[in-house]
Amino acid sequence: MNFGFSEEQDTIRETLARLLGDHATLAIAHDRLDAAKGFDAPTWAALAEGGWLGLAIAEDVGGSDMGAAELAILAEEIGRSLAAVPFAPVLGIAVPAIESMGTKSQRETYLPQIASGQTIIAAAFAEDEGFGPEKSTATVAQDRLTGRKTPVTFGAEAAQALVTAKDHDGTARLYLADLCATGVTIRALDCIDRTRPAVEILFDNTPVELLPGSDPMAIRRLVDGAAVLAAFEQIGLAERILSLTTAYAGERQAFGRQIGSFQAVKHRLADMFAKIELARSNAFFGVWALASGDNRLPEAAAVARLSALDAVQFTTEESIQLHGGIGFTWAADPHLFLRRGWQLKAELGPAAIWRERLFENIADASRAAS
């Protein structure tokens, strides 16, 4: 297997890096955090104008019909820039769900609107009981949804929500809910990262439309794909904070020397790099499994998720320590990355959930082989 990106894909990365470098700077992230403004509409509009929101959408509905590898590049660059945009819920979950499980009418209605930036569809999967389809307590009876979903990232900015709920047989399915419809109550949450706002959504007999191709297995595969893309977003974040920390270690003086010249600091930077590279290796396997339809995707996604969570937590915490006293201040950059890392962990569930999924996948494979 050749895990890596092609020359054409590297060109895509360079183009995205320039676009996001112009629109999603750390200064803007600080301003949005200070003002609690959240969603970066200008950057989202720039991505739409450049055709990036239609990256993995079929050409017949307004996209460019690329694949998982190109989405992974976009995810990594968004993580690197800390752009306050709903990549994960829209391109990581809503688009593949509608593309693979929706009707022709749903595809023709929603996908062109997503590609052009006209609409945002939030992913309302999480509840107090957990994230997976089997944990859902929301129910649908006669095309009416009742339940509570929290947290729903970028829910206040969304026109529609893609919701996991159980039908009359108790089977988890996916439904599209109009967030302006009757019976919808949206409450803002005070998130650790206010540049990635989230809400609680209450549904009370709200009309919904079913994605007919959805079932528990399809939903789990959808979540696995989202976890792989989230891993790339986390890797981009971790690489950026390592770069900033390395640069700072070359500037900061202690005892008449740059702190980067001390062996203990070198070792900590090297450990950060090693964590990132391990996560990258696992993420490459995950995106290969996603793109090829390999049946090892559940295992690959769990490993990618776990190693990316570990890399982000380690690098962001080490960065604050290596920045010294200034690293704990509001004006410094490290806490921006720490907050985003924590928020990304909350959106698809913590490590314990994915560790359990990994053990289950290994056990299933072992039983199948025996």
C-alpha positions as a printed NumPy array, in Angstrom:
array([[  0.   ,   0.   ,   0.   ],
       [  1.271,   3.459,  -0.882],
       [  0.133,   5.678,   1.992],
       [  0.606,   9.266,   0.921],
       [ -0.755,  11.979,  -1.33 ],
       [ -0.165,  12.394,  -5.046],
       [  1.397,  15.426,  -6.716],
       [ -2.068,  16.61 ,  -7.744],
       [ -3.327,  16.252,  -4.196],
       [ -0.331,  18.191,  -2.876],
       [ -1.308,  20.985,  -5.267],
       [ -4.806,  20.926,  -3.775],
       [ -3.239,  21.249,  -0.319],
       [ -1.149,  24.252,  -1.358],
       [ -4.201,  25.996,  -2.827],
       [ -6.242,  25.354,   0.303],
       [ -3.405,  26.51 ,   2.544],
       [ -3.246,  29.82 ,   0.7  ],
       [ -7.015,  30.318,   0.827],
       [ -7.307,  29.514,   4.519],
       [ -4.144,  31.463,   5.29 ],
       [ -5.833,  34.543,   3.869],
       [ -9.205,  34.053,   5.537],
       [ -8.716,  32.055,   8.759],
       [ -5.794,  33.564,  10.667],
       [ -5.039,  33.104,  14.357],
       [ -5.794,  36.806,  14.853],
       [ -9.31 ,  36.162,  13.557],
       [ -9.609,  33.131,  15.868],
       [ -8.682,  35.341,  18.833],
       [-11.216,  37.975,  17.783],
       [-13.996,  35.413,  17.411],
       [-13.2  ,  33.851,  20.758],
       [-13.174,  37.261,  22.456],
       [-16.502,  38.227,  20.893],
       [-18.012,  34.709,  21.073],
       [-19.108,  35.12 ,  17.447],
       [-18.459,  31.531,  16.471],
       [-19.198,  30.674,  12.847],
       [-16.811,  32.244,  10.31 ],
       [-19.233,  32.954,   7.464],
       [-16.67 ,  34.73 ,   5.21 ],
       [-14.332,  31.718,   5.239],
       [-17.226,  29.34 ,   4.556],
       [-18.296,  31.545,   1.643],
       [-14.73 ,  31.568,   0.287],
       [-14.629,  27.76 ,   0.425],
       [-17.945,  27.613,  -1.431],
       [-16.773,  30.084,  -4.063],
       [-13.649,  28.007,  -4.653],
       [-15.729,  24.85 ,  -5.118],
       [-14.312,  23.185,  -2.   ],
       [-17.695,  22.469,  -0.391],
       [-18.589,  20.296,  -3.369],
       [-15.33 ,  18.366,  -3.233],
       [-16.929,  14.953,  -2.64 ],
       [-20.343,  15.719,  -4.149],
       [-21.247,  14.129,  -7.489],
       [-20.955,  16.296, -10.59 ],
       [-24.632,  15.869, -11.526],
       [-25.64 ,  17.735,  -8.353],
       [-23.079,  20.512,  -8.455],
       [-19.899,  18.953,  -7.054],
       [-16.485,  17.961,  -8.362],
       [-16.832,  14.238,  -7.538],
       [-13.5  ,  13.751,  -5.771],
       [-12.991,  11.353,  -2.897],
       [-12.008,  10.674,   0.677],
       [ -8.333,  11.56 ,   0.181],
       [ -9.194,  15.077,  -1.014],
       [-11.616,  15.506,   1.878],
       [ -8.828,  14.446,   4.246],
       [ -6.593,  17.177,   2.833],
       [ -9.324,  19.766,   3.357],
       [ -9.887,  18.507,   6.91 ],
       [ -6.184,  18.748,   7.725],
       [ -5.893,  22.301,   6.425],
       [ -8.986,  23.386,   8.342],
       [ -7.464,  21.908,  11.487],
       [ -4.179,  23.657,  10.785],
       [ -5.848,  27.051,  10.352],
       [ -8.407,  26.637,  13.185],
       [-11.074,  27.842,  10.748],
       [-14.434,  28.206,  12.517],
       [-16.43 ,  26.387,   9.839],
       [-18.737,  23.322,   9.964],
       [-16.583,  20.992,   7.883],
       [-17.163,  17.916,  10.056],
       [-20.973,  17.964,  10.323],
       [-21.601,  19.083,   6.743],
       [-18.912,  17.455,   4.584],
       [-17.95 ,  14.666,   6.972],
       [-21.467,  13.476,   7.856],
       [-24.373,  15.147,   6.031],
       [-22.987,  14.925,   2.497],
       [-22.015,  11.214,   2.537],
       [-25.288,  10.371,   4.309],
       [-27.468,  12.081,   1.715],
       [-25.276,  10.861,  -1.149],
       [-25.394,   7.201,  -0.15 ],
       [-28.667,   6.875,   1.796],
       [-30.946,   9.588,   0.462],
       [-33.508,   9.558,  -2.319],
       [-32.9  ,  11.121,  -5.718],
       [-35.088,  14.034,  -4.67 ],
       [-33.109,  14.564,  -1.45 ],
       [-29.817,  14.468,  -3.35 ],
       [-31.039,  16.976,  -5.938],
       [-32.498,  19.271,  -3.28 ],
       [-29.815,  19.395,  -0.605],
       [-26.448,  18.603,  -2.202],
       [-26.403,  21.558,  -4.655],
       [-27.323,  23.869,  -1.785],
       [-24.445,  22.527,   0.313],
       [-21.959,  22.795,  -2.563],
       [-22.901,  26.442,  -3.171],
       [-22.77 ,  27.32 ,   0.53 ],
       [-26.475,  28.18 ,   0.64 ],
       [-27.344,  25.75 ,   3.415],
       [-25.737,  24.092,   6.422],
       [-26.929,  20.723,   7.698],
       [-25.943,  19.937,  11.285],
       [-25.32 ,  16.431,  12.606],
       [-27.612,  15.777,  15.575],
       [-26.305,  12.408,  16.746],
       [-25.132,  12.945,  20.335],
       [-27.258,  12.471,  23.435],
       [-26.587,  12.063,  27.141],
       [-26.515,   8.284,  26.647],
       [-23.763,   8.465,  24.027],
       [-23.04 ,   9.047,  20.346],
       [-23.696,   5.809,  18.471],
       [-27.008,   4.85 ,  16.812],
       [-27.642,   2.161,  19.408],
       [-27.561,   4.84 ,  22.144],
       [-30.255,   7.016,  20.582],
       [-33.377,   7.626,  22.673],
       [-35.045,   9.944,  20.142],
       [-38.004,   8.313,  18.408],
       [-40.015,   8.799,  15.236],
       [-43.667,   7.836,  14.866],
       [-45.653,   8.631,  11.719],
       [-42.84 ,  10.87 ,  10.434],
       [-42.824,  12.926,  13.645],
       [-39.674,  13.215,  15.768],
       [-39.498,  13.533,  19.546],
       [-36.255,  13.69 ,  21.486],
       [-33.276,  15.725,  22.635],
       [-29.886,  16.052,  20.958],
       [-26.843,  17.674,  22.546],
       [-24.275,  18.912,  21.697],
       [-25.068,  19.794,  18.077],
       [-22.145,  21.697,  16.578],
       [-23.102,  24.711,  14.44 ],
       [-26.751,  23.876,  15.101],
       [-27.71 ,  27.553,  15.413],
       [-26.342,  28.243,  11.925],
       [-27.977,  25.211,  10.301],
       [-31.191,  25.145,   8.292],
       [-31.563,  21.378,   8.638],
       [-30.384,  18.726,  11.065],
       [-29.489,  15.14 ,  10.227],
       [-30.861,  13.24 ,  13.218],
       [-30.417,   9.689,  14.489],
       [-33.66 ,   8.315,  15.909],
       [-35.416,   4.981,  16.319],
       [-38.42 ,   4.093,  14.201],
       [-41.536,   2.226,  15.357],
       [-39.575,  -1.061,  15.291],
       [-36.803,   0.362,  17.473],
       [-34.332,   0.444,  14.564],
       [-31.96 ,   3.413,  14.365],
       [-32.452,   5.432,  11.171],
       [-31.436,   8.849,   9.838],
       [-33.921,  11.658,   9.373],
       [-33.733,  15.21 ,   8.044],
       [-35.445,  17.794,  10.24 ],
       [-36.169,  21.389,   9.251],
       [-34.94 ,  23.465,  12.202],
       [-37.532,  26.144,  11.444],
       [-40.38 ,  23.647,  11.7  ],
       [-42.861,  23.395,  14.546],
       [-41.749,  21.653,  17.688],
       [-38.083,  22.656,  17.462],
       [-36.411,  24.428,  20.387],
       [-32.734,  25.444,  20.141],
       [-30.691,  26.431,  23.201],
       [-27.132,  27.716,  22.989],
       [-24.443,  25.904,  24.979],
       [-21.394,  27.536,  26.524],
       [-18.656,  25.533,  24.788],
       [-14.996,  25.305,  25.703],
       [-14.246,  26.55 ,  22.173],
       [-16.648,  29.346,  21.294],
       [-15.281,  29.48 ,  17.751],
       [-17.02 ,  26.13 ,  17.272],
       [-20.459,  26.864,  18.768],
       [-22.868,  24.123,  19.77 ],
       [-26.488,  23.927,  20.864],
       [-29.021,  21.643,  22.449],
       [-31.993,  20.842,  20.201],
       [-35.338,  19.656,  21.534],
       [-37.759,  18.04 ,  19.081],
       [-41.418,  17.763,  20.027],
       [-43.525,  16.005,  17.391],
       [-41.43 ,  17.657,  14.661],
       [-42.048,  16.588,  11.043],
       [-39.065,  14.8  ,   9.484],
       [-38.164,  12.968,   6.297],
       [-36.435,   9.593,   6.333],
       [-33.216,   8.77 ,   4.499],
       [-34.476,   5.395,   3.262],
       [-31.043,   3.825,   2.866],
       [-30.153,   4.341,   6.511],
       [-29.88 ,   1.545,   9.069],
       [-27.624,   0.894,  12.095],
       [-24.815,  -0.605,  10.006],
       [-24.866,   2.26 ,   7.489],
       [-24.884,   4.818,  10.324],
       [-21.918,   3.167,  12.01 ],
       [-19.98 ,   3.238,   8.734],
       [-20.899,   6.898,   8.328],
       [-19.559,   7.658,  11.819],
       [-16.384,   5.681,  11.09 ],
       [-15.777,   7.791,   7.984],
       [-16.364,  10.973,   9.962],
       [-13.851,   9.786,  12.581],
       [-11.171,   9.285,   9.915],
       [-11.688,  12.818,   8.584],
       [-11.74 ,  14.204,  12.129],
       [ -8.376,  12.51 ,  12.707],
       [ -6.898,  14.501,   9.819],
       [ -8.371,  17.707,  11.224],
       [ -6.751,  16.901,  14.564],
       [ -3.429,  16.109,  12.881],
       [ -3.438,  19.481,  11.124],
       [ -4.094,  21.156,  14.46 ],
       [ -1.31 ,  19.21 ,  16.192],
       [  1.203,  19.941,  13.428],
       [  0.468,  23.666,  13.588],
       [  0.928,  23.858,  17.359],
       [  4.174,  21.857,  17.091],
       [  5.443,  24.321,  14.476],
       [  4.511,  27.316,  16.629],
       [  6.06 ,  25.756,  19.722],
       [  9.289,  24.857,  17.926],
       [  9.581,  28.422,  16.636],
       [  8.972,  29.806,  20.121],
       [ 11.614,  27.47 ,  21.605],
       [ 14.076,  28.956,  19.125],
       [ 13.287,  32.481,  20.306],
       [ 12.768,  32.255,  24.055],
       [ 15.91 ,  32.743,  26.147],
       [ 16.688,  31.191,  29.53 ],
       [ 20.083,  31.278,  31.263],
       [ 21.492,  33.052,  28.24 ],
       [ 20.465,  30.323,  25.788],
       [ 17.534,  29.49 ,  23.558],
       [ 15.353,  26.99 ,  25.415],
       [ 15.245,  24.873,  22.26 ],
       [ 18.915,  24.085,  22.812],
       [ 18.202,  22.289,  26.089],
       [ 18.047,  18.522,  25.772],
       [ 14.876,  18.201,  27.861],
       [ 13.034,  20.61 ,  25.552],
       [ 14.323,  18.794,  22.455],
       [ 13.02 ,  15.513,  23.837],
       [  9.568,  16.977,  24.471],
       [  9.383,  18.42 ,  20.971],
       [ 10.536,  15.07 ,  19.577],
       [  7.801,  13.296,  21.553],
       [  5.226,  15.684,  20.082],
       [  6.49 ,  14.907,  16.59 ],
       [  6.403,  11.138,  17.227],
       [  2.8  ,  11.272,  18.44 ],
       [  1.766,  13.193,  15.324],
       [  3.531,  10.819,  12.948],
       [  1.932,   7.79 ,  14.59 ],
       [ -1.463,   9.446,  14.25 ],
       [ -0.756,  10.295,  10.614],
       [  0.183,   6.701,   9.79 ],
       [ -3.065,   5.435,  11.314],
       [ -5.099,   8.163,   9.605],
       [ -3.628,   7.204,   6.221],
       [ -4.766,   3.626,   6.769],
       [ -8.192,   4.925,   7.767],
       [ -8.65 ,   7.095,   4.684],
       [ -7.447,   4.255,   2.449],
       [-10.048,   1.94 ,   4.005],
       [-12.721,   4.631,   3.604],
       [-11.861,   5.348,  -0.036],
       [-11.556,   1.682,  -1.039],
       [-14.577,   0.404,   0.883],
       [-12.364,  -2.033,   2.788],
       [-14.127,  -4.046,   5.488],
       [-11.422,  -3.056,   7.992],
       [-12.752,   0.506,   8.139],
       [-14.273,   0.124,  11.654],
       [-10.928,  -0.973,  13.096],
       [ -8.951,   1.596,  11.077],
       [-11.291,   4.405,  12.101],
       [-11.082,   3.522,  15.792],
       [ -7.274,   3.406,  15.723],
       [ -7.091,   6.677,  13.759],
       [ -9.455,   8.34 ,  16.213],
       [ -7.595,   7.114,  19.298],
       [ -4.125,   8.044,  18.055],
       [ -5.305,  11.472,  16.858],
       [ -6.957,  12.188,  20.217],
       [ -3.72 ,  11.232,  21.962],
       [ -1.594,  13.364,  19.636],
       [ -3.771,  16.456,  20.058],
       [ -4.008,  16.203,  23.825],
       [ -0.282,  15.645,  24.217],
       [  0.885,  18.346,  21.809],
       [ -1.485,  21.062,  23.04 ],
       [ -0.699,  20.454,  26.699],
       [  3.04 ,  20.3  ,  26.04 ],
       [  2.839,  23.504,  24.015],
       [  1.352,  25.408,  26.933],
       [  4.087,  24.09 ,  29.214],
       [  6.908,  24.904,  26.784],
       [  5.59 ,  28.43 ,  26.264],
       [  6.202,  28.971,  29.974],
       [  4.288,  31.669,  31.834],
       [  2.954,  33.295,  28.679],
       [  1.485,  29.959,  27.569],
       [ -1.195,  30.258,  30.257],
       [ -2.321,  33.726,  29.168],
       [ -5.402,  34.627,  27.121],
       [ -3.379,  36.627,  24.581],
       [ -1.105,  33.708,  23.649],
       [ -2.008,  31.194,  20.935],
       [ -1.67 ,  27.779,  22.665],
       [ -5.066,  27.837,  24.377],
       [ -6.777,  28.263,  20.991],
       [ -5.455,  24.855,  19.96 ],
       [ -6.159,  23.273,  23.352],
       [ -9.786,  24.445,  23.201],
       [-10.281,  23.219,  19.65 ],
       [ -8.767,  19.848,  20.552],
       [-11.148,  19.41 ,  23.478],
       [-14.106,  20.44 ,  21.329],
       [-13.211,  17.954,  18.583],
       [-13.038,  15.225,  21.218],
       [-16.548,  16.045,  22.424],
       [-18.108,  15.978,  18.963],
       [-17.535,  12.315,  18.112],
       [-17.164,  11.007,  21.614],
       [-14.181,  10.508,  23.951],
       [-11.455,   7.899,  23.738],
       [-13.307,   5.405,  25.941],
       [-16.081,   5.016,  23.364],
       [-13.649,   4.411,  20.52 ],
       [-11.51 ,   2.077,  22.583],
       [-14.609,  -0.03 ,  23.212],
       [-15.428,   0.006,  19.488],
       [-11.885,  -1.126,  18.682],
       [-12.073,  -4.024,  21.139],
       [-15.428,  -5.071,  19.684],
       [-14.029,  -5.004,  16.141],
       [-10.993,  -7.076,  17.123],
       [-13.213,  -9.583,  18.924],
       [-15.555,  -9.857,  15.91 ],
       [-12.598, -10.414,  13.569],
       [-11.19 , -13.069,  15.874],
       [-14.522, -14.918,  16.022],
       [-14.871, -14.733,  12.234],
       [-11.385, -16.202,  11.766],
       [-11.944, -19.115,  14.187]])
